[in-house]
Amino acid sequence: MSAFQHIPLGESVPQSPHAVVVSLPTIADVIGYEERRPETMDIVRTGYPRFVQHPFITEAARKLAEESHMGTRAQFPVASTAAALRIIEILGVDDAGITEAEGWVLLHLTPNDPELARHAGKIIQHAGLGISSRQAEDWLVAHGYRAAIASETLYSGDASAAVRQALAPLLSPVVPDEILLCHSGMSAIFAAVTAARTVQRPLGRTLWLQLGWLYADTTEVFRKCLPADEEFFVLDNVFDKAAIEAFFEKNGSRLSAIITEAPTNPLMQTLDFAWLSALARRHGVLCILDPSTSSLVNVNLLPYADMLVTSLTKYAANESDVMMGAFAANPASPAHTTLLATARHTHTPAYHRDIARLAAQINAMSDVTARINANTTRLVAWLERQPAVRRVHWAGSADSAAHYAAIVRPSGGPGCMLSIELNIPMARFYDRIKTVKGPSFGTRFTLVSPFIYMAHYDLVTSAPARRELLKRGIDPELIRISTGTEPADELEAVFAEALA
């Protein structure tokens, strides 16, 4: 399938039952998806895996519930007993049960409590504690509910070792065995938060700081999963060193950890990591750093982190049919031993068939990323000359370029992500552009998303919220672009047609 065509609503990209991307080709479709309108959801059967429960998972949960005679209790398929117990602990409930399947469990809660069910679902989504579609598919086939698994190319050897070996040069001096392969990027973040709490909470450090406007679910991990006696703050301006230093001076003895991305998503802002790392170390604060937007191939953040977390769904799984993440603790961190031991014990491991699928494509990561880097650089230069484009945010933007240059590898580049503000109606551009349109990034094919509509829909549906977004430097009509590996002149042509 060519990426440069209109993809019908609800079609998976790629055409695999385990595809990560689902097409939302118009703004009306995006709104229908966000509002769960029947006319949209009757067509959209799948979606980004943590946000839309895959039909295989729904079927497996229903069949196990029927086998177990669960009745009307709220039911949630969860990756493990340990994950279910963590959810129960966060919810603070007594009336909960766990029914074990082969390699996953069904968490069931008090019936007729929609708020409790909603909270449980959000924890599973944001912390990445669910099961994968391949895991559900295997269970359904093993129990005779489906005839066979879908055909796909899998790595035939030790897939975990192959993935770790591919990542090891990008995470040196972390040894391969200490790279934890997690169910998703968000489950890696949740593991890092759990590890930080193990080290810092006994010291009375119960305050958390996010730097920059980050991916929505990163923020929600803290808001939904921290206990009531722990506090979470956000400082939007990653370039205001005075404000950040003042926050440390005031709260440093209570501050547990900071979390940020490189660059941030979607404004693509990169802060001074050498300065931040020194500041944090001086105050005994842990640094959790996430290079998902730029990729491990492009940047080296480990020297500035106590814990590095990243999504392997992007760049590594560049064919867009695997959800996975990675966790690594910096051997130079004073807390390395405890952080690694805790994360190893508490992280949600990736499913073996997901690992085998990733291992079959991860060796292309460096080449795919290099081609993406070249396309991003060229597309940015072209977009900056277009009258219909008011502003381009990318790793090379003036406010971030020097800081990004300090972390980029000698052979690295800007990564796939850029965001644009338009001088024309966003809906007109979005509806016209003939690329794949949907969630995710870091794929071989170019992806376009009305990011704020997709990640923060509640903030674009009221005038006061939109004004607040603008005050915080976010254009509600922002378009986020993930460049792919298509021929650059064809990429420019498809954007020229949509911007005309």
GIBELFEN-V190779 format. One record per pair of residues at least 12 apart in sequence whose ideal C-beta (glycine too) atoms are under 10 Angstrom apart, sorted by the first residue. I is the first residue (numbers start at 1). J is the second residue. Records with the same first field share a line. If there is no record, write none. Layout:
# GIBELFEN-V190779
I->J / J
This chain:
# GIBELFEN-V190779
1->13 / 14 / 15 / 436 / 445
2->434 / 445 / 486 / 490
3->434 / 435 / 436 / 443 / 444 / 445 / 446 / 447 / 484 / 485 / 486 / 490 / 491 / 494
4->433 / 434 / 435 / 436 / 445 / 446 / 486 / 487 / 490 / 491 / 493 / 494 / 497
5->434 / 435 / 436 / 494
6->23 / 25 / 26 / 431 / 432 / 433 / 434 / 435 / 436 / 437
7->21 / 22 / 23 / 24 / 25 / 434 / 435 / 436 / 437 / 438 / 445
8->23 / 25 / 29 / 43
9->22 / 23 / 24 / 25 / 26 / 28 / 29 / 32 / 33 / 39 / 40 / 43 / 44 / 437
10->22 / 23 / 24 / 25 / 29 / 33 / 40 / 41 / 42 / 43 / 44 / 45 / 46 / 47
11->23 / 25 / 43 / 44 / 46 / 436 / 438
12->44 / 45 / 46 / 47 / 320 / 321 / 438
13->319 / 320 / 321 / 436 / 437 / 438 / 440 / 443 / 445 / 447
14->319 / 320 / 321 / 436 / 443 / 444 / 445
15->321
16->133 / 150 / 151 / 152 / 319 / 320 / 321 / 322 / 357
17->46 / 54 / 55 / 56 / 133 / 134 / 137 / 149 / 150 / 152 / 321
18->46 / 49 / 54 / 56 / 132 / 133 / 134 / 137 / 150 / 152 / 320 / 321 / 322 / 323 / 353 / 354 / 357
19->46 / 47 / 48 / 49 / 133 / 319 / 320 / 321 / 322 / 438 / 440
20->46 / 47 / 48 / 49 / 133 / 313 / 314 / 317 / 319 / 320 / 321 / 322 / 323 / 438 / 439 / 440 / 443
21->46 / 47 / 48 / 320 / 321 / 436 / 437 / 438 / 439 / 440 / 441 / 443 / 445 / 447 / 449 / 482
22->43 / 44 / 45 / 46 / 47 / 48 / 51 / 52 / 436 / 437 / 438 / 439 / 440
23->43 / 44 / 436 / 437 / 438
24->40 / 44 / 47 / 430 / 436 / 437 / 438 / 439 / 448 / 449 / 450 / 453 / 454
25->430 / 431 / 433 / 434 / 435 / 436 / 437 / 438 / 448
26->427 / 430 / 431 / 432 / 437
27->425 / 426 / 427 / 428 / 429 / 430 / 431 / 437 / 450 / 453 / 477
28->40 / 427 / 431
29->43 / 44 / 430 / 431 / 437 / 438
30->427 / 430 / 437 / 438 / 449 / 450 / 453 / 454 / 457
31->427 / 450 / 453 / 457 / 460 / 461
32->44
33->47 / 51 / 52 / 438 / 439 / 453 / 454 / 457
34->453 / 454 / 455 / 456 / 457 / 458 / 460 / 461
35->457 / 461
44->438
45->58
46->133
47->438 / 439
48->125 / 313 / 323 / 438 / 439 / 440 / 454
49->125 / 128 / 130 / 131 / 132 / 133 / 183 / 184 / 313 / 322 / 323 / 439 / 440
50->124 / 125 / 126 / 127 / 128 / 129 / 130 / 183 / 184 / 185 / 186 / 187 / 217 / 313 / 323 / 439
51->125 / 217 / 439 / 454 / 455
52->125 / 439
53->76 / 77 / 121 / 124 / 125 / 130 / 131 / 133 / 136
54->77 / 130 / 131 / 132 / 133 / 134 / 136 / 137
55->133 / 136 / 137
56->131 / 132 / 133 / 134 / 135 / 136 / 137 / 138 / 139 / 140 / 141 / 145 / 146 / 149 / 150
57->77 / 104 / 130 / 131 / 132 / 133 / 135 / 136 / 137 / 139 / 140
58->77 / 136
59->136 / 137 / 139 / 140 / 145 / 146
60->77 / 101 / 104 / 106 / 131 / 133 / 135 / 136 / 137 / 138 / 139 / 140 / 143 / 145 / 146
61->75 / 76 / 77 / 78 / 101 / 104 / 106 / 107 / 108 / 131 / 136 / 139
62->75 / 77 / 106 / 145
63->101 / 136 / 139 / 140 / 143 / 144 / 145
64->77 / 99 / 100 / 101 / 104 / 105 / 106 / 136 / 139 / 143
65->77 / 99 / 106 / 108
67->99 / 101 / 106 / 143
68->97 / 99 / 100 / 101 / 106 / 108
70->97 / 99 / 106 / 108 / 111
71->108 / 111
72->108 / 110 / 111 / 112
73->95 / 96 / 97 / 99 / 106 / 107 / 108 / 109 / 110 / 111 / 112 / 113 / 117
74->96 / 107 / 108 / 109 / 110 / 111 / 112 / 113 / 114 / 116 / 117 / 118 / 120 / 121
75->97 / 99 / 106 / 107 / 108 / 109 / 111 / 117 / 120
76->96 / 105 / 106 / 107 / 108 / 109 / 117 / 120 / 121 / 123 / 124 / 129 / 130 / 131
77->101 / 104 / 105 / 106 / 107 / 124 / 129 / 130 / 131 / 135 / 136 / 139
78->98 / 104 / 105 / 106 / 107 / 120 / 123 / 124 / 129 / 130 / 131 / 348
79->103 / 104 / 105 / 124 / 128 / 129 / 130 / 131 / 132 / 135 / 182 / 183 / 184 / 187 / 348 / 349 / 350 / 351
80->98 / 100 / 103 / 104 / 105 / 129 / 131 / 183 / 348 / 349
81->98 / 100 / 104 / 105 / 107
82->105 / 129 / 345 / 346 / 347 / 348
83->98 / 104 / 105 / 107 / 123 / 124 / 127 / 128 / 129 / 130 / 131 / 183 / 187 / 190 / 346 / 347 / 348
84->96 / 97 / 98 / 99 / 100 / 104 / 105 / 106 / 107 / 108 / 120 / 124 / 129
85->98 / 105 / 107
86->123 / 127 / 129 / 190 / 194 / 225 / 346 / 348
87->107 / 109 / 119 / 120 / 121 / 123 / 124 / 127 / 129 / 225
88->107 / 109 / 120 / 123
89->225 / 227
90->119 / 120 / 123 / 127 / 224 / 225 / 226 / 227
91->107 / 109 / 116 / 119 / 120 / 123
92->116 / 119 / 227 / 228
93->109 / 110 / 113 / 116 / 119 / 120
94->110
95->108 / 109 / 110 / 111 / 113 / 116
96->108 / 109 / 110 / 116 / 120
97->109 / 110
101->131 / 135 / 136 / 139 / 142 / 143
102->135 / 138 / 139 / 142 / 143
103->131 / 135 / 138 / 139 / 349 / 351 / 352
104->130 / 131 / 132 / 135 / 136 / 139 / 351
105->131
106->131
107->120 / 124 / 129
119->224
122->217 / 220 / 223 / 224 / 225
123->190 / 220 / 221 / 224 / 225
124->224
125->184 / 186 / 217 / 220 / 221 / 224
126->186 / 187 / 189 / 190 / 216 / 217 / 218 / 219 / 220 / 221 / 222 / 223 / 224 / 225
127->183 / 184 / 186 / 187 / 189 / 190 / 191 / 193 / 194 / 217 / 220 / 221 / 224 / 225 / 348
128->182 / 183 / 184 / 185 / 186 / 187 / 188 / 189 / 190 / 191 / 217 / 221 / 311 / 323 / 324 / 325 / 347 / 348
129->183 / 184 / 186 / 187 / 190 / 225 / 348
130->183 / 184 / 187 / 323 / 348
131->183 / 348 / 351
132->183 / 184 / 322 / 323 / 324 / 350 / 351 / 353 / 354 / 357
133->150 / 321 / 323 / 351 / 353 / 354
134->149 / 150 / 152 / 154 / 321 / 322 / 323 / 351 / 352 / 353 / 354 / 355 / 356 / 357
135->183 / 350 / 351 / 352 / 353 / 354
136->351
137->149 / 150 / 353
138->351 / 352 / 353
149->353
152->319 / 321 / 353 / 356 / 357 / 360
153->319 / 356 / 357 / 360 / 361
154->352 / 353 / 354 / 355 / 356 / 357 / 358 / 359 / 360
155->355 / 356 / 357 / 358 / 359 / 360 / 361 / 362 / 363
156->356 / 359 / 360
157->356 / 359
158->355 / 356 / 359
159->181 / 350 / 352 / 353 / 354 / 355 / 356 / 357 / 358 / 359 / 360 / 362
160->176 / 177 / 179 / 181 / 349 / 350 / 352 / 355 / 356 / 358 / 359
161->176 / 177 / 355 / 359
162->355 / 356 / 358 / 359 / 360 / 362 / 363
163->176 / 179 / 181 / 312 / 316 / 324 / 326 / 350 / 355 / 356 / 358 / 359 / 362 / 363
164->176 / 177 / 178 / 179 / 180 / 181 / 326 / 355 / 359
165->179 / 359 / 362 / 363
166->179 / 296 / 312 / 316 / 358 / 359 / 362 / 363 / 364 / 365 / 366
167->179 / 181 / 296 / 310 / 312 / 316 / 326 / 328 / 362 / 365
168->328
169->296 / 297 / 366
170->291 / 295 / 296 / 297 / 298 / 299 / 300 / 302 / 308 / 310 / 316 / 326 / 328 / 365 / 366 / 409
171->296 / 300 / 301 / 302 / 308 / 310 / 326 / 328 / 330
172->300 / 302 / 331
173->302 / 303 / 330 / 331 / 332
174->302 / 308 / 326 / 327 / 328 / 329 / 330 / 331 / 336 / 340
175->328 / 331
177->344
178->327 / 328 / 329 / 331 / 336 / 340 / 343 / 344
179->308 / 326 / 327 / 328 / 329
180->192 / 309 / 325 / 326 / 327 / 328 / 329 / 340 / 343 / 344 / 347 / 348 / 349 / 350
181->312 / 324 / 325 / 326 / 327 / 347 / 349 / 350 / 351 / 352 / 354 / 355 / 358
182->309 / 310 / 311 / 312 / 323 / 324 / 325 / 326 / 327 / 343 / 347 / 348 / 349 / 350
183->323 / 324 / 325 / 347 / 348 / 349 / 350 / 351 / 354
184->217 / 311 / 312 / 313 / 322 / 323 / 324 / 325 / 348 / 350 / 354
185->215 / 217 / 218 / 290 / 292 / 309 / 310 / 311 / 312 / 313 / 314 / 323 / 324 / 325 / 326 / 327
186->215 / 217 / 218 / 220 / 221 / 309 / 311 / 313 / 323 / 325 / 348
187->221 / 309 / 323 / 324 / 325 / 327 / 346 / 347 / 348 / 349 / 350
188->288 / 290 / 292 / 307 / 308 / 309 / 310 / 311 / 312 / 324 / 325 / 326 / 327 / 328 / 343 / 347 / 348 / 350
189->215 / 217 / 218 / 221 / 222 / 225 / 259 / 288 / 290 / 292 / 307 / 309 / 310 / 311 / 325 / 327
190->221 / 225 / 309 / 325 / 327 / 343 / 346 / 347 / 348
191->307 / 309 / 325 / 327 / 339 / 342 / 343 / 344 / 345 / 346 / 347 / 348
192->221 / 257 / 259 / 286 / 288 / 289 / 290 / 305 / 306 / 307 / 308 / 309 / 327 / 328 / 329 / 339 / 342 / 343 / 347
193->208 / 218 / 221 / 222 / 225 / 226 / 256 / 257 / 259 / 286 / 288 / 307 / 309 / 343 / 346
194->225 / 339 / 342 / 343 / 345 / 346 / 347
195->257 / 286 / 288 / 306 / 307 / 327 / 329 / 335 / 338 / 339 / 340 / 341 / 342 / 343 / 344 / 345 / 346 / 347
196->208 / 256 / 257 / 258 / 259 / 285 / 286 / 287 / 288 / 306 / 307 / 335 / 338 / 339 / 342 / 343
197->226 / 227 / 230 / 256 / 257 / 342
198->335 / 338 / 339 / 341 / 342 / 343 / 345 / 346
199->256 / 257 / 284 / 286 / 306 / 333 / 334 / 335 / 338 / 339 / 342
200->230 / 254 / 255 / 256 / 257 / 284 / 285 / 286 / 335
201->227 / 229 / 230 / 256
203->253 / 254 / 256 / 284
204->253 / 254 / 256
205->230 / 251 / 252 / 253 / 254 / 255 / 256 / 257 / 283 / 284 / 285 / 286
206->226 / 227 / 229 / 230 / 231 / 232 / 254 / 255 / 256
207->230 / 231 / 232 / 233 / 247 / 251 / 252 / 253 / 254 / 255 / 256 / 257 / 258 / 285
208->221 / 222 / 226 / 230 / 231 / 232 / 233 / 234 / 254 / 255 / 256 / 257 / 258 / 259 / 285 / 286 / 288
209->222 / 231 / 232 / 233 / 234 / 235 / 244 / 247 / 248 / 251 / 255 / 256 / 257 / 258 / 259 / 260 / 280 / 285
210->222 / 232 / 233 / 234 / 235 / 236 / 257 / 258 / 259 / 260 / 261 / 264 / 288
211->233 / 234 / 235 / 236 / 237 / 238 / 240 / 244 / 247 / 258 / 259 / 260 / 261 / 264 / 269 / 271 / 276 / 287
212->234 / 235 / 236 / 237 / 238 / 239 / 259 / 260 / 261 / 262 / 263 / 264 / 265 / 267 / 269 / 270 / 271
213->234 / 236 / 237 / 238 / 261 / 264 / 265 / 266 / 267 / 269 / 456 / 469 / 472 / 473 / 474
214->234 / 236 / 259 / 260 / 261 / 264 / 265 / 266 / 267 / 290 / 293
215->261 / 264 / 265 / 266 / 290 / 292 / 293 / 311 / 451 / 455
216->265 / 451 / 452 / 454 / 455 / 456 / 457 / 459
217->455
218->259 / 260 / 261 / 265 / 288 / 290 / 292 / 309
219->232 / 234 / 259 / 455 / 456
221->259
222->234 / 259
226->256
230->254 / 256
231->251 / 254 / 255 / 256
232->259
233->247 / 251 / 255 / 258
234->472
235->247 / 258 / 260
236->264 / 267 / 269 / 471 / 472 / 473 / 474
237->269 / 271 / 472 / 473
238->260 / 261 / 262 / 263 / 264 / 267 / 269 / 270 / 271 / 272 / 276 / 399 / 400 / 403
239->269 / 270 / 271 / 272 / 399 / 400 / 403
240->271
241->271 / 272 / 275 / 276 / 279
244->258 / 271 / 272 / 275 / 276 / 279
245->275 / 279 / 283
248->276 / 279 / 280 / 282 / 283 / 285
249->279 / 283
251->283 / 285
252->279 / 280 / 282 / 283 / 284 / 285
253->283 / 284 / 285
254->283 / 285
255->280 / 283 / 284 / 285 / 286
256->284 / 285 / 286 / 288
257->280 / 285 / 286 / 287 / 288 / 306 / 307
258->276 / 277 / 279 / 280 / 283 / 285 / 286 / 287 / 288 / 289 / 306
259->286 / 287 / 288 / 289 / 290 / 307 / 309
260->273 / 276 / 287 / 288 / 289 / 290 / 301 / 305
261->289 / 290 / 291 / 292 / 293 / 294 / 301 / 309 / 310
262->289 / 290 / 291 / 292 / 293 / 294 / 298 / 299 / 300 / 301 / 304 / 305 / 395 / 400 / 403 / 404 / 407 / 408 / 415
263->291 / 293 / 294 / 299 / 393 / 394 / 395 / 396 / 397 / 400 / 403 / 404 / 407 / 414 / 415 / 417 / 418
264->290 / 293 / 393 / 400
265->290 / 292 / 293 / 417 / 419 / 441 / 451 / 455 / 480
266->293 / 393 / 417 / 418 / 419 / 441 / 449 / 451 / 452 / 455 / 474 / 475 / 478 / 479 / 480 / 481
267->393 / 394 / 397 / 399 / 400 / 419 / 472 / 473 / 474 / 475 / 478 / 480
268->293 / 294 / 392 / 393 / 394 / 395 / 396 / 397 / 399 / 400 / 404 / 414 / 415 / 417 / 418 / 419 / 480
269->393 / 395 / 397 / 399 / 400 / 403 / 404 / 473
270->293 / 294 / 299 / 395 / 396 / 397 / 399 / 400 / 401 / 402 / 403 / 404 / 405 / 406 / 407 / 408
271->399 / 400 / 403 / 404
272->304 / 400 / 402 / 403 / 406 / 407
273->287 / 289 / 299 / 300 / 301 / 303 / 304 / 305 / 403 / 404 / 406 / 407
274->303 / 304 / 403 / 406 / 407
275->304 / 403 / 406
276->289 / 304 / 403
277->289 / 301 / 303 / 304 / 305 / 306 / 330
278->304
280->304 / 305 / 306
281->304 / 306 / 333 / 334
284->334 / 335
285->306
286->305 / 306 / 307 / 333 / 334 / 335 / 339
287->301 / 304 / 305 / 306 / 307 / 308 / 330 / 333
288->305 / 306 / 307 / 308 / 309 / 327 / 339
289->301 / 302 / 303 / 304 / 305 / 306 / 307 / 308 / 309 / 310 / 330 / 407
290->305 / 307 / 308 / 309 / 310 / 311 / 325
291->305 / 308 / 309 / 310 / 311 / 314 / 315 / 407 / 415
292->309 / 310 / 311 / 312 / 313 / 314 / 315 / 325 / 326 / 415 / 417 / 441 / 442
293->310 / 311 / 314 / 315 / 395 / 414 / 415 / 416 / 417 / 441 / 442 / 482
294->310 / 314 / 315 / 369 / 373 / 395 / 404 / 407 / 408 / 412 / 413 / 414 / 415 / 416 / 417 / 442
295->310 / 311 / 312 / 314 / 315 / 316 / 318 / 365 / 366 / 368 / 369 / 372 / 373 / 409 / 412 / 413 / 415 / 416 / 417 / 441 / 442
296->308 / 310 / 312 / 315 / 316 / 326 / 328 / 365 / 366 / 369 / 409 / 412
297->315 / 316 / 365 / 366 / 367 / 368 / 369 / 370 / 372 / 373 / 409 / 411 / 412 / 413 / 415
298->315 / 366 / 369 / 370 / 372 / 373 / 395 / 404 / 407 / 408 / 409 / 411 / 412 / 413 / 414 / 415 / 416
299->395 / 404 / 406 / 407 / 408 / 409 / 412 / 413 / 414 / 415
300->406 / 407 / 408 / 409 / 410 / 412
301->330 / 407
302->328 / 329 / 330 / 331 / 332 / 333 / 407
303->330 / 332 / 407
304->330 / 406 / 407
305->328 / 329 / 330 / 332 / 333
306->329 / 330 / 332 / 333 / 334 / 335 / 336 / 339
307->327 / 328 / 329 / 330 / 333 / 335 / 336 / 339 / 340 / 343
308->326 / 327 / 328 / 329 / 330
309->325 / 326 / 327 / 328 / 343
310->324 / 325 / 326 / 327 / 328
311->323 / 324 / 325 / 326 / 440 / 441 / 442
312->324 / 325 / 326 / 350 / 354 / 355 / 358 / 362 / 365 / 442
313->325 / 358 / 440 / 441 / 442 / 443
314->365 / 369 / 415 / 416 / 417 / 440 / 441 / 442 / 443 / 482
315->362 / 364 / 365 / 366 / 368 / 369 / 372 / 415 / 416 / 441 / 442 / 443 / 444
316->358 / 359 / 361 / 362 / 363 / 364 / 365 / 368 / 369 / 442
317->354 / 357 / 358 / 360 / 361 / 362 / 365 / 440 / 442 / 443
318->358 / 361 / 362 / 364 / 365 / 367 / 368 / 369 / 372 / 416 / 442 / 443 / 444 / 445 / 484 / 485
319->357 / 358 / 360 / 361 / 364 / 368 / 443 / 444 / 445
320->361 / 436 / 438 / 440 / 441 / 442 / 443 / 444 / 445 / 447
321->354 / 357 / 358 / 361 / 443
322->350 / 351 / 353 / 354 / 355 / 356 / 357 / 358 / 359 / 360 / 361 / 362
323->350 / 351 / 354 / 358 / 440
324->349 / 350 / 351 / 354 / 355 / 357 / 358 / 362
325->347 / 348 / 350
326->347 / 350
327->339 / 340 / 343 / 344 / 347
328->340 / 343
329->341 / 342 / 343 / 344
361->444
364->444 / 485
365->442
366->411
367->485
368->416 / 442 / 443 / 444 / 484 / 485
369->411 / 412 / 413 / 415 / 416 / 442 / 485
370->411 / 412 / 413 / 485
371->413 / 444 / 483 / 484 / 485 / 486 / 488
372->413 / 414 / 415 / 416 / 417 / 441 / 442 / 443 / 444 / 446 / 482 / 483 / 484 / 485
373->395 / 408 / 411 / 412 / 413 / 414 / 415 / 416 / 483
374->413 / 414 / 483 / 485 / 488
375->413 / 414 / 416 / 446 / 483 / 484 / 485 / 486 / 487 / 488 / 491 / 492
376->394 / 395 / 396 / 413 / 414 / 415 / 416 / 417 / 418 / 481 / 482 / 483 / 484 / 488 / 491
377->394 / 395 / 396 / 413 / 414 / 418 / 483 / 488
378->483 / 488 / 489 / 491 / 492
379->392 / 394 / 418 / 420 / 446 / 481 / 483 / 488 / 491 / 492 / 495
380->392 / 393 / 394 / 395 / 396 / 397 / 414 / 418 / 420 / 481 / 483
381->396 / 492
382->488 / 489 / 491 / 492 / 495 / 496
383->418 / 420 / 481 / 492 / 495 / 499
384->420
386->420 / 422 / 423 / 424 / 492 / 495 / 496 / 499 / 500
387->423 / 424 / 499
388->420 / 422 / 423 / 424 / 428 / 429 / 495 / 496 / 498 / 499 / 500
389->420 / 421 / 422 / 423 / 424 / 429 / 479 / 495 / 499
390->420 / 421 / 422 / 423 / 424 / 475
391->419 / 420 / 421 / 422 / 423 / 475 / 478
392->418 / 419 / 420 / 421 / 481
393->417 / 418 / 419 / 420 / 421 / 473 / 475 / 478 / 480
394->414 / 415 / 416 / 417 / 418 / 419 / 420 / 481 / 483
395->407 / 408 / 412 / 413 / 414 / 415 / 417 / 418
396->413 / 414 / 418
397->414 / 418 / 419
401->414
414->483
415->441 / 442 / 482 / 483
416->441 / 442 / 443 / 446 / 447 / 481 / 482 / 483 / 484 / 485
417->441 / 442 / 447 / 451 / 480 / 481 / 482 / 483
418->479 / 480 / 481 / 482 / 483
419->449 / 451 / 452 / 474 / 475 / 478 / 479 / 480 / 481
420->448 / 475 / 477 / 478 / 479 / 480 / 481 / 495 / 499
421->474 / 475 / 477 / 478 / 479
422->475 / 477 / 478 / 479 / 499
423->499
424->477 / 498 / 499 / 500
425->477
426->450 / 452 / 453 / 475 / 476 / 477 / 478 / 479
427->450 / 453 / 477
428->498 / 499
429->448 / 450 / 477 / 479 / 495 / 498 / 499 / 500
430->448 / 449 / 450 / 453 / 477 / 479 / 498
431->498
432->494 / 497 / 498 / 499 / 500
433->446 / 448 / 479 / 481 / 494 / 495 / 497 / 498 / 499
434->446 / 448 / 493 / 494 / 495 / 497 / 498
435->447 / 448 / 481 / 482 / 483 / 484 / 486 / 491 / 494 / 495 / 498
436->448 / 449 / 482 / 484
437->449 / 450 / 454
438->454
439->451 / 454 / 455 / 480 / 482
440->482
441->480 / 481 / 482 / 483 / 484
442->482 / 483 / 484
443->482 / 483 / 484 / 485
444->484 / 485 / 486
445->482 / 483 / 484 / 485 / 486
446->481 / 482 / 483 / 484 / 485 / 486 / 490 / 491 / 494 / 495
447->480 / 481 / 482 / 483 / 484
448->479 / 480 / 481 / 482 / 494 / 495 / 498
449->478 / 479 / 480 / 481 / 482
450->476 / 477 / 478 / 479 / 480
451->474 / 475 / 476 / 477 / 478 / 479 / 480 / 481
452->466 / 469 / 474 / 475 / 476 / 477 / 478 / 479 / 480
453->476 / 477 / 478 / 479
454->480
455->480
456->469 / 474 / 476
459->472 / 474 / 476
460->476 / 477 / 478
461->476
479->498
481->495
